[in-house]
């Protein structure tokens, strides 16, 4: 499945109706990067998968607090992050009680 940034944006819920402590998407570039990431990772999709698109403002939280939350509280089977700035892509799979690095290119 390939989506344009506009198609992805059209699928997004009305942001005024959402309750979240997360910052809003920074720009249309953020949407485009997310659409590209979704298209590239379709072969990896499984139920209960989280992919964080890192930004300088949130990456410390995504790599630590959120990773621990997804592992310990939500028990999310797979967690990935991608940095569009550095092209870092890393993934973890929940094995027992802890995430083990499942994917790290290079």
N, CA, C and O of each residue as an XYZ file, in Angstrom:
424
protein
N       0.843     -1.166      0.000
C       0.000      0.000      0.000
C       0.895      1.238      0.000
O       1.792      1.360      0.834
N       0.656      2.130     -0.911
C       1.402      3.378     -0.986
C       0.419      4.522     -0.804
O      -0.635      4.562     -1.440
N       0.779      5.448      0.071
C      -0.075      6.602      0.342
C       0.705      7.874      0.121
O       1.905      7.946      0.386
N       0.012      8.865     -0.363
C       0.627     10.184     -0.428
C       0.502     10.831      0.943
O      -0.277     10.381      1.783
N       1.265     11.877      1.159
C       1.168     12.600      2.430
C      -0.243     13.140      2.625
O      -0.748     13.154      3.747
N      -0.888     13.587      1.541
C      -2.249     14.126      1.660
C      -3.229     13.028      2.051
O      -4.107     13.261      2.882
N      -3.098     11.826      1.466
C      -3.980     10.718      1.833
C      -3.812     10.360      3.301
O      -4.793     10.097      3.998
N      -2.570     10.349      3.771
C      -2.328     10.074      5.180
C      -2.936     11.168      6.047
O      -3.565     10.878      7.064
N      -2.754     12.410      5.653
C      -3.326     13.530      6.413
C      -4.845     13.433      6.465
O      -5.448     13.746      7.492
N      -5.473     13.003      5.369
C      -6.928     12.866      5.333
C      -7.425     11.788      6.287
O      -8.565     11.851      6.748
N      -6.590     10.803      6.589
C      -6.969      9.730      7.508
C      -6.795     10.112      8.971
O      -7.335      9.450      9.857
N      -6.049     11.171      9.222
C      -5.787     11.591     10.596
C      -7.057     12.148     11.230
O      -7.816     12.864     10.576
N      -7.291     11.822     12.506
C      -8.460     12.388     13.184
C      -8.291     13.889     13.386
O      -7.186     14.426     13.313
N      -9.407     14.544     13.640
C      -9.394     15.980     13.914
C      -8.587     16.215     15.185
O      -8.976     15.759     16.260
N      -7.480     16.915     15.070
C      -6.578     17.116     16.207
C      -7.243     17.853     17.355
O      -6.814     17.719     18.501
N      -8.281     18.626     17.074
C      -8.963     19.348     18.156
C      -9.805     18.415     19.010
O     -10.235     18.788     20.102
N     -10.042     17.200     18.520
C     -10.856     16.236     19.257
C     -10.016     15.227     20.044
O     -10.563     14.361     20.727
N      -8.708     15.336     19.948
C      -7.820     14.393     20.619
C      -7.274     14.991     21.905
O      -6.990     16.186     21.979
N      -7.131     14.144     22.912
C      -6.486     14.559     24.147
C      -5.111     13.911     24.190
O      -4.994     12.685     24.205
N      -4.092     14.722     24.210
C      -2.737     14.195     24.207
C      -1.788     15.229     24.783
O      -1.993     16.434     24.642
N      -0.752     14.735     25.430
C       0.312     15.600     25.908
C       1.416     15.750     24.871
O       2.378     16.490     25.079
N       1.271     15.043     23.755
C       2.273     15.079     22.698
C       2.178     16.383     21.919
O       1.086     16.930     21.760
N       3.298     16.883     21.435
C       3.236     18.071     20.576
C       2.573     17.726     19.248
O       2.614     16.579     18.805
N       1.967     18.720     18.620
C       1.349     18.502     17.317
C       2.426     18.218     16.280
O       3.603     18.518     16.481
N       1.993     17.628     15.160
C       2.920     17.416     14.059
C       3.551     18.759     13.711
O       2.859     19.773     13.625
N       4.854     18.762     13.515
C       5.562     20.017     13.299
C       5.224     20.676     11.966
O       5.152     21.902     11.883
N       5.016     19.876     10.927
C       4.837     20.469      9.604
C       4.298     19.428      8.642
O       4.140     18.257      8.989
N       4.019     19.880      7.420
C       3.613     18.937      6.383
C       4.767     17.991      6.049
O       4.540     16.869      5.596
N       6.001     18.439      6.271
C       7.156     17.560      6.069
C       7.080     16.366      7.017
O       7.418     15.247      6.632
N       6.640     16.598      8.249
C       6.477     15.522      9.220
C       5.484     14.487      8.677
O       5.736     13.285      8.762
N       4.356     14.949      8.119
C       3.385     14.035      7.512
C       4.011     13.257      6.360
O       3.810     12.049      6.242
N       4.764     13.942      5.517
C       5.384     13.282      4.372
C       6.382     12.222      4.829
O       6.446     11.139      4.247
N       7.159     12.526      5.865
C       8.119     11.561      6.392
C       7.397     10.355      6.976
O       7.831      9.217      6.794
N       6.297     10.603      7.674
C       5.522      9.511      8.247
C       4.927      8.637      7.146
O       4.941      7.411      7.255
N       4.407      9.252      6.096
C       3.844      8.495      4.978
C       4.905      7.624      4.316
O       4.643      6.469      3.981
N       6.098      8.173      4.130
C       7.194      7.406      3.541
C       7.573      6.235      4.439
O       7.793      5.122      3.959
N       7.648      6.485      5.728
C       7.991      5.430      6.672
C       6.953      4.316      6.641
O       7.306      3.137      6.616
N       5.673      4.684      6.643
C       4.598      3.690      6.605
C       4.704      2.848      5.341
O       4.593      1.624      5.405
N       4.915      3.484      4.200
C       5.015      2.753      2.939
C       6.209      1.803      2.933
O       6.106      0.683      2.434
N       7.328      2.236      3.477
C       8.543      1.411      3.478
C       8.466      0.240      4.449
O       9.114     -0.785      4.237
N       7.686      0.383      5.501
C       7.650     -0.647      6.541
C       6.436     -1.562      6.471
O       6.220     -2.375      7.370
N       5.644     -1.438      5.417
C       4.414     -2.229      5.351
C       4.681     -3.724      5.534
O       3.874     -4.422      6.149
N       5.785     -4.214      5.016
C       6.090     -5.641      5.131
C       6.315     -6.071      6.577
O       6.262     -7.263      6.878
N       6.567     -5.116      7.479
C       6.800     -5.436      8.888
C       5.543     -5.357      9.752
O       5.559     -5.796     10.902
N       4.452     -4.803      9.213
C       3.268     -4.565     10.052
C       2.778     -5.843     10.711
O       2.653     -6.889     10.075
N       2.509     -5.728     11.977
C       1.888     -6.778     12.779
C       0.942     -6.070     13.732
O       1.010     -4.852     13.899
N       0.061     -6.838     14.354
C      -0.807     -6.246     15.367
C       0.045     -5.675     16.489
O       1.101     -6.215     16.821
N      -0.420     -4.594     17.061
C       0.221     -3.985     18.233
C       1.674     -3.593     17.976
O       2.575     -3.984     18.717
N       1.878     -2.840     16.950
C       3.198     -2.340     16.584
C       3.206     -0.829     16.765
O       2.258     -0.149     16.373
N       4.274     -0.303     17.360
C       4.416      1.141     17.514
C       5.684      1.575     16.797
O       6.749      0.983     16.975
N       5.555      2.618     15.981
C       6.701      3.223     15.315
C       6.721      4.698     15.698
O       5.773      5.433     15.417
N       7.798      5.124     16.337
C       7.968      6.527     16.712
C       8.804      7.215     15.647
O       9.856      6.714     15.250
N       8.334      8.359     15.192
C       9.104      9.200     14.294
C       9.810     10.216     15.175
O       9.181     11.135     15.701
N      11.119     10.051     15.336
C      11.872     10.887     16.268
C      12.034     12.309     15.750
O      12.181     12.545     14.551
N      12.004     13.228     16.671
C      12.332     14.619     16.367
C      13.233     15.104     17.491
O      13.213     14.531     18.580
N      14.012     16.130     17.258
C      14.906     16.613     18.319
C      14.169     16.936     19.617
O      14.726     16.785     20.704
N      12.928     17.376     19.506
C      12.175     17.768     20.701
C      11.693     16.575     21.522
O      11.456     16.713     22.722
N      11.541     15.391     20.889
C      10.940     14.257     21.601
C      11.823     13.023     21.701
O      11.457     12.068     22.387
N      12.984     13.013     21.032
C      13.718     11.753     20.934
C      14.188     11.194     22.276
O      14.206      9.975     22.443
N      14.566     12.029     23.228
C      14.995     11.508     24.532
C      13.849     10.786     25.227
O      14.045      9.727     25.822
N      12.655     11.359     25.150
C      11.475     10.731     25.742
C      11.122      9.446     25.010
O      10.808      8.440     25.647
N      11.170      9.462     23.679
C      10.833      8.278     22.889
C      11.780      7.118     23.174
O      11.353      5.964     23.224
N      13.058      7.418     23.359
C      14.065      6.374     23.571
C      14.073      5.835     25.005
O      14.594      4.747     25.249
N      13.512      6.568     25.937
C      13.596      6.147     27.339
C      12.215      5.940     27.952
O      11.782      4.801     28.126
N      11.527      7.015     28.277
C      10.242      6.892     28.966
C       9.209      6.119     28.158
O       8.536      5.233     28.685
N       9.087      6.456     26.878
C       8.089      5.760     26.062
C       8.467      4.300     25.849
O       7.608      3.419     25.892
N       9.736      4.047     25.621
C      10.175      2.658     25.443
C       9.837      1.844     26.685
O       9.333      0.727     26.574
N      10.108      2.389     27.859
C       9.789      1.695     29.111
C       8.281      1.532     29.277
O       7.821      0.479     29.720
N       7.512      2.551     28.929
C       6.056      2.481     29.028
C       5.504      1.386     28.120
O       4.670      0.591     28.553
N       5.957      1.334     26.872
C       5.477      0.327     25.927
C       5.895     -1.076     26.359
O       5.156     -2.036     26.144
N       7.061     -1.198     26.958
C       7.561     -2.494     27.414
C       6.854     -2.951     28.685
O       6.345     -4.070     28.744
N       6.819     -2.099     29.690
C       6.386     -2.515     31.027
C       4.886     -2.390     31.266
O       4.294     -3.223     31.952
N       4.275     -1.364     30.709
C       2.855     -1.129     30.992
C       1.943     -1.682     29.901
O       1.006     -2.429     30.182
N       2.228     -1.305     28.641
C       1.367     -1.728     27.540
C       1.729     -3.103     26.998
O       0.909     -3.753     26.349
N       2.967     -3.554     27.265
C       3.430     -4.854     26.775
C       3.295     -4.940     25.249
O       2.867     -5.962     24.712
N       3.661     -3.871     24.574
C       3.579     -3.801     23.114
C       4.613     -4.750     22.513
O       5.803     -4.626     22.800
N       4.168     -5.706     21.675
C       5.092     -6.721     21.161
C       6.286     -6.171     20.382
O       7.387     -6.714     20.474
N       6.076     -5.093     19.612
C       7.180     -4.558     18.826
C       7.167     -3.033     18.866
O       6.115     -2.398     18.794
N       8.363     -2.467     18.984
C       8.533     -1.018     19.073
C       9.710     -0.615     18.196
O      10.807     -1.158     18.325
N       9.475      0.339     17.306
C      10.512      0.837     16.405
C      10.602      2.348     16.528
O       9.625      3.014     16.871
N      11.788      2.884     16.244
C      11.893      4.328     16.079
C      12.716      4.621     14.840
O      13.588      3.851     14.437
N      12.401      5.774     14.251
C      13.099      6.215     13.047
C      13.369      7.702     13.162
O      12.484      8.480     13.521
N      14.595      8.089     12.856
C      14.965      9.502     12.845
C      15.134      9.955     11.400
O      16.071      9.527     10.726
N      14.241     10.816     10.914
C      14.394     11.297      9.541
C      15.619     12.187      9.366
O      16.082     12.387      8.243
N      16.143     12.717     10.450
C      17.328     13.578     10.356
C      18.610     12.769     10.218
O      19.476     13.111      9.412
N      18.740     11.686     11.006
C      19.968     10.885     10.980
C      19.799      9.571     10.223
O      20.775      8.868      9.963
N      18.547      9.240      9.870
C      18.173      7.978      9.221
C      18.383      6.776     10.139
O      18.435      5.642      9.665
N      18.501      7.006     11.427
C      18.604      5.903     12.383
C      17.266      5.175     12.434
O      16.211      5.798     12.558
N      17.322      3.854     12.337
C      16.131      3.012     12.414
C      16.471      1.848     13.323
O      17.432      1.119     13.078
N      15.683      1.674     14.369
C      15.977      0.631     15.342
C      14.669      0.017     15.814
O      13.673      0.722     15.976
N      14.667     -1.289     16.034
C      13.451     -1.968     16.461
C      13.706     -2.949     17.581
O      14.790     -3.516     17.712
N      12.669     -3.133     18.388
C      12.740     -4.023     19.546
C      11.553     -4.970     19.542
O      10.451     -4.605     19.132
N      11.792     -6.194     20.005
C      10.724     -7.186     20.155
C      10.659     -7.577     21.624
O      11.683     -7.809     22.265
N       9.437     -7.647     22.146
C       9.228     -8.018     23.540
C       9.430     -9.526     23.691
O       8.704    -10.325     23.100
N      10.416     -9.894     24.484
C      10.706    -11.302     24.767
C      10.656    -11.446     26.278
O      11.503    -10.911     26.992
N       9.656    -12.173     26.757
C       9.466    -12.263     28.200
C       9.037    -10.916     28.744
O       7.996    -10.383     28.358
N       9.834    -10.371     29.632
C       9.509     -9.092     30.272
C      10.253     -7.901     29.678
O      10.016     -6.762     30.080
N      11.158     -8.154     28.718
C      12.034     -7.077     28.257
C      12.113     -7.009     26.734
O      11.939     -8.009     26.037
N      12.380     -5.804     26.239
C      12.638     -5.619     24.818
C      14.054     -6.077     24.496
O      15.004     -5.763     25.213
N      14.173     -6.819     23.413
C      15.469     -7.167     22.848
C      15.562     -6.492     21.492
O      14.585     -6.448     20.744
N      16.743     -5.965     21.175
C      16.898     -5.318     19.878
C      16.647     -6.356     18.802
O      17.292     -7.404     18.766
N      15.708     -6.053     17.931
C      15.287     -6.969     16.896
C      15.789     -6.538     15.527
O      16.018     -7.368     14.648
N      15.957     -5.234     15.356
C      16.355     -4.729     14.051
C      17.228     -3.504     14.225
O      16.837     -2.524     14.859
N      18.409     -3.577     13.655
C      19.320     -2.430     13.655
C      20.200     -2.577     12.428
O      21.172     -3.332     12.450
N      19.871     -1.859     11.348
C      20.677     -2.023     10.134
C      22.101     -1.525     10.337
O      22.356     -0.567     11.066
N      23.006     -2.203      9.673
C      24.406     -1.765      9.715
C      25.156     -2.331     10.784
O      26.344     -2.041     10.926
